[in-house]
Every structure is written in C-alpha cells, then in structure tokens.
Amino acid sequence: MTLYETKKELFHNYCKELQGIAGLRIRTREENNEQCNAYINDPEYKWINIFDDDKELIGFLIFSRTMTHPKTDCYIAEAYVIPEKRHHHFMTKTAADYLSRHPGRYCLHVLRNNDKAKTFWLNFFEKMKYRKLDITDVSAYEFEDFFAWESD
C-alpha cells in the first residue's frame, strides 16, 4: 500500500470511529476520500504523519492556520492514532514537537461525548504549559465542545 493509500485508509477508519462516538450518519468511503484529499492537497492544511518506532504510519495531525477562530493562530482540525498504538505517547510526541516549533494560540473542537479526547487535549496543553483561553463567541455543532489555549 502506498503512503497516500495508507493515509486514506487511516482517515476512513478515523471517520468511522468518530461517527460511532457521535452517533452520526456514517459517511461513505468516497466522501471520506474527498475530505482526506482536501487535507492532503490543499495548502490551507498541514498534514503531519505520526509514525511508530518501526516507522509504520499509525496516525496523523492536521492543522489549519487560516480556518481558525479569529482569536487564535491555528486550528487543530483532526488528530488520530490507531487504537492499538494509543497510550504509547506517539500523538503526544508529535504534537509537542510541532507546538514547540510553532508556539501561539491553538483551538479545536472535540465531540461532546468523546471524554478520552477531551482528557488527552486538556492534559496535553497543561503539560505543555499552555493557558486555557476563555473564548465564548464560537460557532460549533450541538455535539461539539470548543477549547483554546495560548503559549507563554
């Protein structure tokens, strides 16, 4: 499988997992591929691969510097690591590396009932010594929570 095909497969699995958590309509593989292609090819987005110790692609982080809240610098659009590689700190290491090179104000939406993701990001930004921002003028779906943080 090529790197591109692996990215598409990871993204499709990620979408299926999110849709199961949120209880939303399951998108088709074609719809997932369209969104994935936009993330990969549109210069608006920064797709960062997450590799394990064996150099296998196991996830991704997707950032946007323009599709963000006006009071922040960057939006964390998507974040995913395959289930069997979670709790091995691959996401933490990759996100920390990126943020250490690009300090600023970050925001993201998390599915309201995705407690694991909320806990991860709250702990992550606390460990990175980022301050939580109180931004209330946010448009979000009723099934999402919005979070924002700022570096020192």
N, C-alpha and C positions, 0 to 999 in steps of 0.2 A: 504494500500500500504506500502511495506517495505521501509526502508531508501534507500536501494540500488535501488529499482524501482523508488522512488521519484527522486533520483539523475539522473537516466537515462532519466526520463521524463523532468526534468529541462534542462538537456543538449540538448535533442532533440529540445525543444522549443527555446533554445538559438541559436542553429544552424539554425533553420528555420528563426529566426529573423535576424541573420547576413547575411544569404544568400539573404534575401529580401532586405536588405540595400545595399549589394554589387552587386545585380543583377546576382548572380552566380547560377550555377546549384544547384538545391535542392538535397541534399544527401538523401538517403533512411534512414529509421529508423534503419535498420541493420548496415549501415555504421556509423551512429551516435553512435549506441551502441558499436561498436568496438572501436571507439575513446574514448568514455566515459569509457569503461572497462580499456583501457590503462591508462587513467588519474587516475582512482581509484586504480588499482592494481600494476602499475609499480612504484617501489621505486624511480624512477627518478623524479616523480612528487609529489607535496604536495597539496592535495585537501583539502580546508578549507570550511566547511559548513557555510552558513550565515543563521541565524535564526532571526525571528521577535520576538517581545515582548511576543508573545503567544507560543514561542518555535516551531513554524512551520518552516520547511526548505523552504526558499524562494530564495536561490541562492548559489553561490559558487565563490571562488577564487582559481585559480590553478597556482602554482609557479613551476619553474624548476631551480635548481642550476647548472645543467650541460648543459642544452640546451639553453645557453645564449650567448650573444656576448662576445668575449674574453676580452673586456674592462669593462665588468660588472660582478656582482656577482650572479645575479638572474634575470630570465625572468618571467614576468607575462604573462603566457600562455593564460589564459582565465579568464573572470570576468563577472558575470551575477547576476542580481536580477530581479525577475518577475516584469513586468511593473507596476502592481498596488501597489507595495511596494517601488518603486523608489521615491526619494525625501523625504525619511524618515531617511536617513543617515545610513542605515544598512551596505551598502558597505563601506562607509567612516569609520565607527567604526571598522569594521572587518579588513580592510586593514591597518588602523592606528595602531591597536593593533599588527598585525603581524610585520609591519615595525619598530615599537618601540622596539620590541624584537629582530629584525634582521636588524640592520642598515647596510647600504652598498650602492652599485650601482645597480640600477634596470633598466630594459628596457622592452619595449613592442612594439608591432605593433598594430596600430589602422586602421580600414578601412578608407580610404581617405575621403569618404563622410559621415562618422559617426561623425558628429560635436558634438553630445551630449557626446559621449565617450571621444573625444579629450578634450572637455571643462572640463569634470569631472576630467580626469587624470592631466591635466595642473594645475587646481585649487587645486586638492588634494596634489600634490607634492609641490606646492608653500606654502600651509598652513602647510605642514609637515617640511618646511624649507629645502627642498632638492634643490640642484643646478642642473639646466639643463646641461647636458653634450652635447658637440658638437662632435658627432660621425658620420662620413660620410662613413666609409667603411662597409656598411651594405648591405646584400642581402635581398631584400623584393620584394614582388609582386608589379606590377604596380598600384594596387588598395589599397596599404597599405602605411602608414607613420610610421616611426620608431622614438621612443622617448627614452631618457635615462636620469636618474637623479642620483645624489650622495648625501648622507647624509654628514653632517659636521663631 
